[in-house]
Amino acid sequence: MSAASTATINWPLTTYAQGLMQDRLAAYRLAGLLVPIVQVTAAAGTFKKFDDRNDFLVTDTLRGLGGHAKRMNIEATNDTYLCQPHALEIAKDDWEMDLVGSGAGALSSELIDQGKIRSLLARKATGYAKRAVDFAFGALTPVADRGNFSSNDIDPIDQLDEQLAALATDVATTENIKVIMSVDVWRKIRANAKVKARAGGVKTSVKREDLTDMLLYPVELEISGVVATATKRGQTTVTKSQIVGNYVILLHTTPSATINDPSAFKCFSTSSALVDAVRTYREESASSDVHKIDWSEDMKQTSALAARLLAIT
């Protein structure tokens, strides 16, 4: 029997991990804005992809005397989700307790454990955010002939407003609209002459709140600095890149996504915080206690009309 097969759920660390993920790590927040989590009771199931026309059709509801009510025909297709298992683990070597001294007691052991979980979740959140960005951006085609924000002949605000207007028409609301961009794209917008002219007055630079004030209607703006690296341990040069890259995505997502709400994308999972459990097992050959986090996920595009993508140059 393997050591991992004797693993038991560590409830204090499970609670700590779930709370930490819900505490909005930057990478986890980015992924949640793009692909909100929908907790499901079973790892496999079905959900409805509704025809967007249903909400916008104008129907004659007048019923004559003795007549029948107008019956709605909901055009919908069934789609399926199948949550795939994920896991990540980290070891706590016995020597780490020796380093802090035997007099430190249970509190130091708990702090070491929590530090391990925090490191584990930071790595987990970065990977999850990268998957979410790759999935969402890969499902969209950038709007043609838009996004040359480095040119002072182009007004980025006009182009963003154009996409916001189109998105509002497609989803029939200006509520719950997110605009997500990287720090690099934000720099291009700040440096653009037409944007600076819009700010005007005594301002010497364009601030985040200036951008939200300039846009067509209120949005939730996320300027993401989340980075990732594929550099292996031991390599002398570490190369990092911003996960969002040179893109702006505008999308509609509801605050508490469900199986049938009109959010652009969703991640179906058996846990609302992407932490089913933290399990701990003993690995004697490595003189270590090992903490393992289990979760599941399946990302789906649930509304083709509820997101628009700009490739920025």
C-alpha positions in Angstrom: 0.0 0.0 0.0 1.4 3.4 -1.0 1.9 6.2 1.5 -0.5 8.4 -0.4 -3.2 5.7 0.0 -3.1 6.3 3.8 -3.7 10.1 3.4 -6.3 11.6 5.7 -8.3 14.8 5.3 -6.6 17.6 7.2 -9.7 19.7 8.2 -7.9 22.7 9.7 -5.7 23.0 6.5 -8.7 22.4 4.3 -10.6 25.3 5.9 -7.5 27.5 5.8 -6.9 26.7 2.1 -10.6 27.3 1.1 -10.5 30.6 3.0 -7.3 31.7 1.4 -8.5 31.0 -2.1 -11.7 32.9 -1.4 -9.5 35.7 -0.1 -8.9 36.6 -3.7 -5.4 35.8 -4.6 -4.6 38.1 -7.6 -4.4 35.2 -10.0 -7.5 33.5 -8.6 -9.4 36.8 -8.9 -8.4 37.2 -12.5 -9.5 33.7 -13.3 -12.8 34.2 -11.4 -13.6 37.3 -13.5 -13.0 35.5 -16.7 -14.4 32.1 -15.8 -16.6 32.2 -12.7 -16.9 28.9 -10.7 -20.2 27.0 -10.7 -20.2 24.5 -7.9 -22.0 21.2 -9.0 -23.0 18.3 -6.8 -21.7 15.7 -9.3 -18.5 15.8 -11.4 -20.5 15.0 -14.6 -23.8 16.5 -15.7 -25.6 18.6 -18.2 -26.4 22.3 -18.6 -28.5 24.4 -21.0 -27.0 26.6 -23.6 -30.0 28.9 -24.3 -30.7 30.6 -27.6 -30.0 34.3 -26.8 -33.1 35.3 -28.8 -35.4 34.0 -26.1 -34.8 36.9 -23.8 -35.3 39.6 -26.5 -38.2 38.4 -28.6 -41.3 40.6 -28.6 -44.4 38.5 -28.1 -48.0 39.4 -28.5 -49.5 38.3 -25.1 -53.1 39.4 -25.7 -55.5 36.5 -24.9 -59.0 36.8 -26.4 -62.0 35.6 -24.4 -61.9 31.8 -24.3 -58.5 31.9 -26.0 -55.3 30.2 -24.9 -52.2 31.8 -23.4 -49.3 32.3 -25.8 -47.0 29.4 -25.2 -43.3 30.1 -25.2 -41.0 27.6 -27.0 -37.6 27.8 -25.4 -35.0 27.0 -27.9 -32.1 25.4 -26.1 -29.4 22.8 -26.5 -28.0 20.5 -24.0 -24.3 20.5 -23.3 -22.3 18.4 -20.8 -19.6 19.1 -18.3 -17.1 16.6 -17.0 -15.0 17.8 -14.2 -11.4 16.5 -14.4 -9.4 15.8 -11.3 -6.5 18.0 -10.4 -4.0 17.7 -7.5 -0.9 19.4 -6.2 1.2 18.6 -3.2 4.1 19.9 -1.1 6.3 18.3 1.5 7.3 19.5 5.0 10.7 18.0 5.9 11.2 17.0 9.5 14.3 19.1 9.5 12.2 22.3 9.1 10.9 21.8 12.6 14.5 21.3 13.8 15.4 24.6 12.3 12.9 26.5 14.4 13.7 24.5 17.5 11.7 22.0 19.6 10.7 24.7 22.0 8.6 26.5 19.4 5.9 24.0 19.8 2.6 23.4 18.0 2.2 27.0 16.9 5.4 27.0 14.8 4.3 23.7 13.2 1.0 25.2 12.3 2.6 28.3 10.9 5.0 26.1 8.8 2.0 24.2 7.5 0.1 27.3 6.6 3.2 28.7 4.8 3.4 25.5 2.8 -0.3 25.7 1.9 0.1 29.4 0.9 2.9 28.5 -1.4 0.9 25.6 -2.8 -2.1 27.8 -3.5 -0.1 30.5 -5.1 1.3 28.0 -7.6 -2.1 26.5 -8.1 -3.8 29.9 -8.7 -1.2 30.9 -11.2 -1.7 27.7 -13.2 -5.5 28.0 -12.9 -5.4 31.6 -14.1 -3.2 30.7 -17.1 -5.6 27.9 -18.1 -8.6 30.3 -17.7 -6.9 33.0 -19.9 -5.8 30.5 -22.5 -9.3 28.9 -22.6 -11.3 32.2 -22.8 -9.0 33.9 -25.3 -8.7 30.8 -27.4 -12.5 30.6 -27.7 -12.7 34.1 -29.2 -11.6 35.8 -32.4 -10.2 39.3 -31.9 -12.3 42.0 -33.5 -10.8 43.0 -36.9 -9.1 46.3 -37.5 -9.2 47.4 -33.8 -6.6 47.7 -31.0 -3.8 49.8 -32.5 -3.5 51.7 -29.2 0.1 52.7 -29.8 -0.9 54.9 -32.7 -1.7 58.5 -31.7 -4.1 58.6 -34.7 -6.3 56.0 -32.9 -8.5 56.9 -29.9 -8.5 53.8 -27.6 -11.6 55.1 -25.7 -13.6 55.3 -28.9 -12.7 51.7 -29.8 -13.5 50.5 -26.3 -16.8 52.3 -26.3 -17.6 50.8 -29.6 -17.1 47.3 -28.2 -19.0 48.1 -25.0 -22.0 49.3 -27.0 -21.9 46.1 -29.1 -21.7 44.0 -26.0 -24.6 45.8 -24.3 -26.7 45.1 -27.4 -25.8 41.5 -27.5 -26.5 40.8 -23.8 -29.3 43.4 -23.4 -27.7 45.0 -20.3 -24.9 47.3 -19.1 -24.7 45.5 -15.7 -22.0 43.1 -14.7 -19.6 44.0 -17.5 -15.9 43.4 -16.9 -13.0 44.9 -18.8 -9.7 43.1 -18.3 -6.3 44.2 -19.6 -2.6 43.7 -18.7 -0.3 46.3 -17.3 1.4 46.5 -20.7 -1.8 47.4 -22.4 -2.6 49.9 -19.7 0.7 51.6 -20.4 -0.2 51.9 -24.1 -3.5 53.5 -23.2 -1.9 56.0 -20.8 0.7 57.0 -23.4 -1.8 57.6 -26.1 -2.1 61.2 -27.1 -5.8 61.2 -27.6 -6.4 59.6 -24.2 -4.2 62.3 -22.6 -6.2 65.0 -24.4 -9.4 63.5 -23.0 -8.0 63.8 -19.5 -7.0 67.4 -20.2 -7.0 70.1 -17.5 -4.1 70.2 -15.1 -3.6 66.4 -15.1 -0.1 65.3 -16.0 -1.0 61.6 -16.3 -4.0 59.4 -16.9 -5.1 57.3 -13.8 -7.2 54.2 -13.5 -10.2 56.2 -12.3 -9.9 58.5 -15.3 -10.2 55.5 -17.7 -13.4 54.2 -16.0 -14.9 57.7 -16.1 -14.2 58.0 -19.8 -15.8 54.8 -20.8 -19.3 54.6 -22.2 -20.9 53.1 -19.0 -19.6 51.9 -15.6 -17.6 48.6 -15.8 -15.5 46.5 -13.4 -12.0 47.2 -14.6 -9.2 44.8 -13.9 -5.6 45.8 -14.7 -3.8 42.5 -14.3 -0.2 42.2 -13.3 -0.3 38.4 -12.9 2.7 36.8 -14.5 3.9 33.3 -15.2 7.2 31.7 -16.2 8.1 28.4 -17.9 11.7 28.7 -16.7 13.0 25.5 -15.1 14.7 25.4 -11.8 18.4 25.8 -12.2 18.3 28.0 -15.3 20.2 31.2 -14.9 17.8 33.5 -16.8 14.2 33.6 -15.6 11.8 34.9 -18.2 8.3 36.0 -17.0 5.4 37.3 -19.0 2.0 38.8 -18.2 -0.7 36.2 -18.5 -3.2 38.5 -20.1 -0.6 39.7 -22.7 -1.4 42.2 -25.3 -5.2 41.8 -25.2 -8.3 43.5 -23.8 -11.3 41.3 -23.1 -14.7 42.7 -22.5 -17.3 40.3 -21.1 -20.5 39.8 -19.2 -20.4 37.6 -16.1 -22.9 37.5 -13.3 -21.7 37.8 -9.6 -22.9 34.3 -8.6 -22.8 32.2 -11.7 -25.2 29.2 -12.0 -25.6 26.4 -14.5 -28.1 28.5 -16.6 -27.1 32.1 -16.2 -25.8 34.1 -19.2 -22.1 34.4 -18.3 -19.7 34.2 -21.2 -17.6 31.4 -19.6 -17.9 29.1 -16.6 -15.8 26.6 -14.7 -17.8 23.7 -13.3 -16.2 22.3 -10.2 -17.2 20.2 -7.2 -15.9 22.9 -4.9 -16.8 26.6 -4.9 -13.2 27.5 -4.0 -11.4 24.9 -6.1 -10.3 23.1 -3.0 -12.2 19.8 -2.3 -9.8 18.8 0.5 -6.3 19.1 1.8 -5.0 15.6 2.6 -1.9 14.8 4.7 0.2 11.7 4.6 3.5 10.5 5.9 6.4 9.8 3.6 9.0 8.1 5.8 11.5 7.5 3.0 11.7 11.3 2.6 11.3 12.1 6.3 8.4 14.4 5.4 4.8 15.1 5.9 3.1 15.7 2.6 0.1 18.0 2.1 -2.0 17.4 -1.0 -4.7 19.6 -2.4 -7.5 18.0 -4.6 -10.0 19.7 -6.8 -11.8 19.4 -10.1 -12.6 21.7 -13.0 -14.1 21.8 -16.5 -14.2 25.2 -18.3 -17.0 25.9 -20.8 -18.0 28.7 -23.1 -21.6 29.2 -22.3 -22.5 32.3 -24.3 -20.8 33.2 -27.6 -22.3 36.7 -27.6 -21.2 37.7 -24.1 -17.5 38.4 -24.7 -15.4 40.5 -27.1 -11.6 40.4 -27.6 -9.2 43.1 -28.8 -5.6 42.3 -29.8 -3.6 45.3 -28.9 -0.5 46.7 -30.7 
